[in-house]
């Protein structure tokens, strides 16, 4: 969607509409400065909370190429704004849903791409949508603004859990499962684009998430990294990195050194952008370093590759000099317990 409409990640926004009478959850995608619909997520459910017609995820003005079916094939490997460099995400998603007996198909290029099991292996069956069906939909949609109806001749629409039958990996014919609204809500938690945290500060290096419910959670370009941080230590805040690569399992960033450096840069950018005289951010970060240096995942700094710029280090030192006064009002004396050297302000 970002590529189709040349939208930068910072200019992408969503709007969620929940209609309890219609039992419908509709998530619309827009650019920041207009109301032109670029895509949607549609979940309609029955009185028991089960999806009707399948979960639909549509990206307007996009297409799915045949080469995308190959393992490792991806158009996002060299795109710094896209996540998905391994070329397996779509195929693995289809495999997981099909193993759990959910129907999974994609509508694109005037075809229905049905993922099935064939002789125990995942396969994709392409079926052309009838010309009469396409023409009827085109006439119906002609002249109308885009809505929650996908155009299979010019969009990509993923349909998960459509009703009907399916076959297991062993060839047994069974009734296909349907997604429940509780499962759908859990799925939405893997992205920051829908219902973002209430307390989040954007910087050029990523986002600092101060919402307590996101403590210790790590995201890459808005997508959750399931295993969190690489350090193995507890984190006090959440972070959304704008660049980086993941491990093959897509659960963490590829390197712990990259992670700590990015966290330091996010804090530095957030503090630099805060123009208040007595910044809460500066106080929070100073306390974090004083109390948890190299003990918490947020406060891992390398003495060999100093992650703090001179300007930020100066601000932190100035803040330290205003803290921890004794009864006579004298500031605390700081020293390095590791190196055995005094720390001065000069």
C-alpha positions as CSV (number, residue, x, y, z in Angstrom):
1,X,0.0,0.0,0.0
2,X,2.8,2.4,0.8
3,X,4.5,1.6,-2.5
4,X,1.3,1.6,-4.5
5,X,0.4,5.2,-3.4
6,X,3.9,6.4,-2.6
7,X,3.0,7.0,1.0
8,X,5.8,7.4,3.6
9,X,5.3,5.3,6.8
10,X,4.8,8.4,8.9
11,X,2.0,9.6,6.6
12,X,0.0,6.3,6.8
13,X,-3.1,6.3,9.0
14,X,-6.1,4.1,9.7
15,X,-9.6,4.7,10.9
16,X,-11.6,1.9,12.7
17,X,-15.4,1.8,12.5
18,X,-17.3,-0.7,14.6
19,X,-21.0,-1.1,13.9
20,X,-22.6,-3.4,16.5
21,X,-26.0,-3.4,14.7
22,X,-24.4,-4.6,11.5
23,X,-21.9,-6.7,13.5
24,X,-19.1,-5.2,11.4
25,X,-15.6,-4.0,12.1
26,X,-14.1,-2.0,9.2
27,X,-10.6,-0.6,9.3
28,X,-9.9,1.9,6.5
29,X,-6.5,3.0,5.3
30,X,-5.7,6.5,4.3
31,X,-2.8,8.9,3.8
32,X,-2.3,11.5,6.6
33,X,-3.6,14.5,4.7
34,X,-6.6,13.2,2.7
35,X,-9.6,11.0,2.9
36,X,-9.0,8.9,-0.2
37,X,-9.4,5.2,0.7
38,X,-6.4,3.1,-0.1
39,X,-7.5,-0.2,1.3
40,X,-9.3,-1.9,4.1
41,X,-9.7,-4.7,6.6
42,X,-13.3,-6.0,6.9
43,X,-14.6,-8.4,9.5
44,X,-18.3,-9.1,9.6
45,X,-19.6,-11.6,12.2
46,X,-22.7,-13.4,13.3
47,X,-24.5,-13.4,16.7
48,X,-22.0,-15.9,18.0
49,X,-19.0,-13.8,16.9
50,X,-17.9,-16.0,14.0
51,X,-16.8,-14.3,10.7
52,X,-19.3,-14.2,7.9
53,X,-17.8,-14.5,4.4
54,X,-14.2,-14.5,5.6
55,X,-11.8,-11.9,6.8
56,X,-11.0,-9.5,3.9
57,X,-7.7,-7.5,3.7
58,X,-7.5,-5.4,0.6
59,X,-4.7,-3.3,-0.9
60,X,-6.0,-1.0,-3.7
61,X,-4.1,-0.5,-7.0
62,X,-1.8,-3.5,-6.4
63,X,-1.1,-6.8,-8.1
64,X,0.3,-10.2,-7.2
65,X,2.8,-11.6,-9.6
66,X,3.2,-15.3,-10.3
67,X,6.8,-15.3,-9.1
68,X,5.6,-14.3,-5.6
69,X,4.6,-18.0,-5.2
70,X,8.3,-19.0,-5.1
71,X,10.0,-19.5,-1.8
72,X,12.3,-16.6,-1.2
73,X,10.7,-14.5,-3.9
74,X,9.9,-10.9,-2.7
75,X,9.7,-7.4,-4.1
76,X,10.5,-5.9,-0.7
77,X,14.1,-7.1,-0.1
78,X,15.7,-3.8,-1.2
79,X,12.9,-1.5,0.0
80,X,13.9,0.2,3.2
81,X,10.3,1.1,4.0
82,X,9.0,-2.4,3.7
83,X,9.2,-5.4,6.0
84,X,9.5,-8.8,4.4
85,X,13.0,-9.4,3.1
86,X,12.9,-13.2,3.5
87,X,10.2,-13.8,0.8
88,X,8.3,-16.4,2.8
89,X,5.7,-14.4,4.7
90,X,2.7,-14.9,2.4
91,X,3.4,-18.6,1.8
92,X,3.9,-19.3,5.5
93,X,0.7,-17.4,6.4
94,X,-1.2,-19.5,3.9
95,X,0.4,-22.7,5.3
96,X,-0.4,-21.9,8.9
97,X,-4.1,-21.1,8.1
98,X,-4.5,-24.1,5.9
99,X,-3.0,-26.5,8.4
100,X,-5.6,-25.2,10.9
101,X,-8.3,-25.9,8.3
102,X,-9.1,-22.3,7.4
103,X,-9.7,-21.5,3.7
104,X,-7.2,-19.1,2.3
105,X,-7.3,-17.3,-1.0
106,X,-6.1,-14.2,-2.7
107,X,-8.0,-12.3,-5.4
108,X,-5.7,-10.4,-7.8
109,X,-5.2,-9.9,-11.5
110,X,-8.7,-11.2,-12.2
111,X,-7.8,-14.5,-10.7
112,X,-8.6,-16.4,-7.5
113,X,-5.5,-17.8,-6.0
114,X,-6.7,-20.7,-3.8
115,X,-4.2,-22.3,-1.5
116,X,-4.8,-26.0,-1.1
117,X,-3.1,-29.2,0.0
118,X,-2.1,-31.4,-3.0
119,X,-0.6,-34.8,-2.1
120,X,0.3,-33.4,1.3
121,X,2.1,-30.3,0.1
122,X,0.9,-26.7,0.0
123,X,-0.1,-25.7,-3.6
124,X,-1.8,-22.8,-5.2
125,X,-4.7,-23.3,-7.6
126,X,-5.4,-20.3,-9.9
127,X,-8.8,-19.9,-11.3
128,X,-9.8,-17.0,-13.6
129,X,-12.8,-15.0,-12.6
130,X,-15.5,-15.0,-15.3
131,X,-15.6,-12.0,-17.6
132,X,-19.3,-11.6,-16.9
133,X,-18.7,-11.5,-13.2
134,X,-16.0,-8.9,-13.6
135,X,-18.0,-6.8,-16.0
136,X,-21.0,-6.8,-13.7
137,X,-18.9,-5.6,-10.7
138,X,-17.2,-2.9,-12.9
139,X,-20.6,-1.6,-13.9
140,X,-21.8,-1.6,-10.3
141,X,-18.7,0.3,-9.1
142,X,-18.3,2.7,-12.0
143,X,-18.3,6.3,-10.9
144,X,-18.5,5.5,-7.2
145,X,-15.8,6.4,-4.6
146,X,-13.9,3.4,-3.3
147,X,-15.5,1.5,-0.5
148,X,-15.1,-1.8,1.3
149,X,-15.5,-3.7,-2.0
150,X,-12.3,-4.9,-3.6
151,X,-11.8,-4.8,-7.4
152,X,-10.2,-8.2,-8.3
153,X,-8.9,-6.8,-11.6
154,X,-6.8,-4.0,-10.0
155,X,-6.5,-4.8,-6.3
156,X,-5.0,-7.5,-4.1
157,X,-7.5,-8.9,-1.6
158,X,-6.7,-11.7,0.9
159,X,-9.7,-13.7,2.1
160,X,-9.2,-15.8,5.2
161,X,-11.7,-18.3,6.7
162,X,-14.3,-18.2,4.0
163,X,-17.2,-20.7,4.6
164,X,-17.3,-24.0,2.9
165,X,-15.3,-27.2,2.9
166,X,-11.6,-27.8,2.7
167,X,-9.1,-30.7,2.7
168,X,-6.5,-31.4,5.4
169,X,-2.9,-32.1,4.6
170,X,-3.9,-35.8,4.6
171,X,-6.6,-35.3,2.1
172,X,-9.5,-35.6,4.4
173,X,-12.5,-33.4,3.5
174,X,-13.7,-31.3,6.5
175,X,-15.8,-28.3,7.2
176,X,-13.6,-25.2,7.0
177,X,-13.1,-23.2,10.3
178,X,-14.2,-19.6,10.7
179,X,-12.4,-16.9,12.6
180,X,-13.9,-15.7,15.8
181,X,-14.0,-12.0,16.7
182,X,-11.7,-12.6,19.7
183,X,-9.1,-14.2,17.4
184,X,-9.4,-11.2,15.1
185,X,-8.8,-8.7,17.9
186,X,-5.7,-10.7,18.9
187,X,-4.4,-10.5,15.3
188,X,-4.7,-6.7,15.3
189,X,-2.3,-6.5,18.2
190,X,0.7,-7.4,16.0
191,X,0.5,-4.0,14.3
192,X,0.8,-0.4,15.6
193,X,-1.2,0.9,12.6
194,X,-4.5,-0.1,14.2
195,X,-5.3,1.3,17.7
196,X,-1.8,2.8,18.3
197,X,-0.5,3.4,21.8
198,X,-1.8,6.5,23.6
199,X,1.7,7.6,24.6
200,X,4.1,7.4,21.7
201,X,6.7,9.8,20.6
202,X,7.8,9.7,16.9
203,X,11.4,10.3,15.9
204,X,13.4,9.9,12.7
205,X,15.0,6.8,14.2
206,X,11.8,5.2,15.5
207,X,9.1,5.5,18.1
208,X,9.4,5.6,21.9
209,X,6.4,3.9,23.4
210,X,5.6,5.1,26.9
211,X,2.3,3.4,27.2
212,X,2.7,0.9,30.1
213,X,0.8,-1.8,28.3
214,X,3.5,-1.9,25.7
215,X,6.4,-2.2,28.1
216,X,9.1,-4.5,26.7
217,X,7.4,-4.8,23.3
218,X,9.5,-4.3,20.1
219,X,8.2,-3.5,16.7
220,X,9.9,-3.1,13.3
221,X,8.1,-0.7,11.0
222,X,4.9,-1.2,13.0
223,X,5.0,-5.0,13.1
224,X,5.4,-6.8,16.4
225,X,8.6,-8.8,17.0
226,X,7.2,-11.7,19.1
227,X,10.4,-12.4,21.2
228,X,10.9,-8.7,22.1
229,X,14.5,-7.5,22.7
230,X,17.8,-9.2,22.0
231,X,19.6,-8.3,25.2
232,X,17.8,-10.9,27.4
233,X,17.2,-8.1,30.0
234,X,14.0,-6.5,31.1
235,X,12.9,-3.3,29.2
236,X,11.1,-0.4,30.8
237,X,9.6,1.0,27.5
238,X,8.4,-0.2,24.1
239,X,10.1,0.7,20.8
240,X,9.2,0.8,17.1
241,X,12.3,0.7,14.9
242,X,12.1,2.3,11.4
243,X,15.0,0.3,10.0
244,X,16.7,-3.0,10.6
245,X,16.5,-6.6,9.7
246,X,15.0,-9.6,11.5
247,X,16.2,-13.0,12.3
248,X,15.0,-15.8,10.0
249,X,12.3,-16.6,12.6
250,X,11.2,-12.9,12.4
251,X,10.9,-12.7,16.2
252,X,13.7,-10.2,17.0
253,X,16.1,-7.8,15.3
254,X,19.2,-9.5,13.8
255,X,21.7,-8.0,16.2
256,X,21.7,-6.9,19.8
257,X,24.3,-4.2,19.1
258,X,22.1,-2.7,16.5
259,X,19.2,-2.7,18.9
260,X,20.9,-0.9,21.7
261,X,22.3,1.7,19.3
262,X,18.8,2.3,17.8
263,X,17.3,2.6,21.3
264,X,19.8,5.2,22.3
265,X,19.2,7.2,19.1
266,X,15.4,7.1,19.6
267,X,15.9,8.5,23.1
268,X,18.4,11.2,21.9
269,X,16.0,12.3,19.1
270,X,13.0,12.4,21.4
271,X,15.0,14.5,23.9
272,X,16.4,16.8,21.2
273,X,12.9,17.5,19.9
274,X,11.5,18.3,23.4
275,X,11.8,22.1,23.8
276,X,10.4,22.3,27.3
277,X,12.6,23.8,30.0
278,X,12.3,20.9,32.4
279,X,11.8,17.9,30.1
280,X,10.1,14.8,31.6
281,X,11.9,12.8,28.9
282,X,15.3,14.0,29.9
283,X,14.5,13.2,33.6
284,X,13.2,9.7,32.7
285,X,16.2,8.9,30.6
286,X,18.7,10.3,33.1
287,X,17.1,8.2,35.9
288,X,17.1,5.2,33.6
289,X,20.9,5.5,33.0
290,X,21.6,6.3,36.7
291,X,19.7,3.3,38.1
292,X,19.8,0.7,35.3
293,X,22.9,1.3,33.1
294,X,23.6,-2.0,31.4
295,X,21.1,-3.7,33.7
296,X,17.9,-2.9,31.7
297,X,17.6,-3.4,28.0
298,X,16.9,0.2,27.4
299,X,20.1,1.4,29.0
300,X,22.8,-0.7,27.4
301,X,25.6,1.7,26.3
302,X,29.0,0.6,25.0
303,X,32.0,2.5,26.3
304,X,33.9,1.6,23.1
305,X,31.2,2.8,20.7
306,X,29.7,5.6,22.7
307,X,26.1,5.6,21.7
308,X,25.4,9.1,23.1
309,X,26.1,12.3,21.2
310,X,28.1,15.0,23.0
311,X,25.0,17.2,23.1
312,X,22.8,14.5,24.8
313,X,25.6,13.5,27.2
314,X,26.0,17.2,28.2
315,X,22.2,17.4,28.8
316,X,22.2,14.3,30.9
317,X,25.2,15.5,32.9
318,X,23.5,18.8,33.6
319,X,20.4,17.0,34.7
320,X,22.4,14.7,37.0
321,X,23.9,17.8,38.7
322,X,20.4,19.0,39.6
323,X,19.5,15.6,41.2
324,X,20.3,13.8,44.4
325,X,21.3,16.8,46.6
326,X,22.2,16.3,50.2
327,X,20.7,18.2,53.2
328,X,23.1,21.1,52.6
329,X,22.0,21.4,49.0
330,X,25.3,20.1,47.5
331,X,24.9,17.9,44.4
332,X,25.9,14.3,44.4
333,X,29.4,13.2,43.6
334,X,29.5,10.8,40.7
335,X,32.2,8.3,39.9
336,X,32.7,5.2,37.8
337,X,32.6,2.1,40.0
338,X,33.8,-0.1,37.1
339,X,36.8,1.9,36.0
340,X,37.6,3.4,39.4
341,X,37.8,6.9,37.9
342,X,36.2,10.1,39.1
343,X,33.6,11.7,36.9
344,X,33.8,15.4,36.5
345,X,31.8,18.0,34.6
346,X,34.9,19.5,32.8
